[in-house]
Amino acid sequence: MSSHVEQAIAARIARVRAEEERKRAERAEFAAARTAGLARRHAQKLHHQTARSPEETTVPAALRSVCCPACRQERLARLMTTITVGGMPYDVLRCAVQECELLWCVRANRPRTVPAAA
């Protein structure tokens, strides 16, 4: 039989562990929402940039192998258009993986490397 003090300490430890687990789950949920929001805002920004200067855009359907920022792996990406921002040409790419389909910009004619595994 354990004493009242030991039971109080055990209850306090259980509350602290439950609070830590709740905070960990909350941080994971916020991180997932932040990632989804960033991708959505990035796609919206690219859409607005291409809508402002239609005479500077082309729409080739070429696929190329690049490192997708969302997948963090070498993936096939479709070249959606080419835009000029600040006098520099950028390629707008869309990840070919159906679950991802992230839109992002890379400098035109600039090779991309796969990041090191974490």
N, C-alpha and C positions, 0 to 999 in steps of 0.2 A: 504494500500500500504506500502510495507516495503522499508526501505532505502537501498542505495547502500552498506553501511557497513554491514547491516544485511544479504543481499544477498551474499556478499563476505564470511562472516563467515559461512553461511549455505553451500556454495559451498565447503569451506575448510573442514568442518565437513563431508560432503558427500564423498570427496576424501579420507579422513583418514579412514572412515568406509569401503569404497571399498578396500583400500589397506590392511586393517586388514583381511577382508574376503578372499582376494586373498592369503595372507600369510597363513591363516588357511587352505585353500584348498590345498595349496602347501605342507604344513607340513603333512597333511593327506595322500596325494599322496606319499610323500617320505617314510612315515611310512609303507604304504602298500607295496611299492617296497622293502624296507629293510626287512620286514617280509618274503616276497616271496624269496628274495635273500638268507637270512639266512637258510631257509628250504632247498633250492636248494644246497647250499654249504655244509650243514650238510649231506644231502643224498649222495653227491659226496664223501665227506670225508669217510663216512661209506663204500661206495662201494670200494674205494681204500684200506681201511684197510682190508676188507675181501678178496680182490683180492691178497693181499700180502701174506696171510697165509692160503691157502686153506686146509692144513692138520689139522689146529686147529678148523675148522668150522664144524658145524652140521646144518642140515636144518629140524628142526621139524615144524609141521604145527599147533601147539597148539595156541588156542586163550585164552587170559586172560584179565581181567578187570584191567586197569591202568589209570592214569591221563595223557591224551595226552597234551604235552606242547603247541601245536598249538591251539587245541580246548579249552584248559583250563577247561576240564570237564572229568569226569570218562567215559572212552570209552573202547570198546573191541579193543584189539591190537593183531596182529598175531606175534608170535615169529618167526622171519625170520632166525636167526642164532645166534650162540654164538661165540664170539671172545675173544682173550686174548690180553690185552693192558697193557704193563708194569707189566706183571705177574699177573694181576687181571682179572677175568672173567667178561665179559659184555654180556648182551643179547641185540641183535639188534631187535627192535620192529617196526612194521608198523601199523599205525592207520587204523582200519577197515572201517572208514567212507570214502566213495568214494571221497567226495569233498576235503578231507584232505590228506590221505595217506602219512603222514609224517613218515620218518624213523628217529629213535633216539636210543641212547644207554642208558641202565640202568645197574647198578651193578647187577650181577646175584644173585638170591636168596635174593633180598632186596625189602621189601614192599614199595610201593609208596602211598602217600596220596594226596587227592584232595586239591588244594589250596583254601583259603578262597575267597569268592566272593568279587569282588571289588566294 
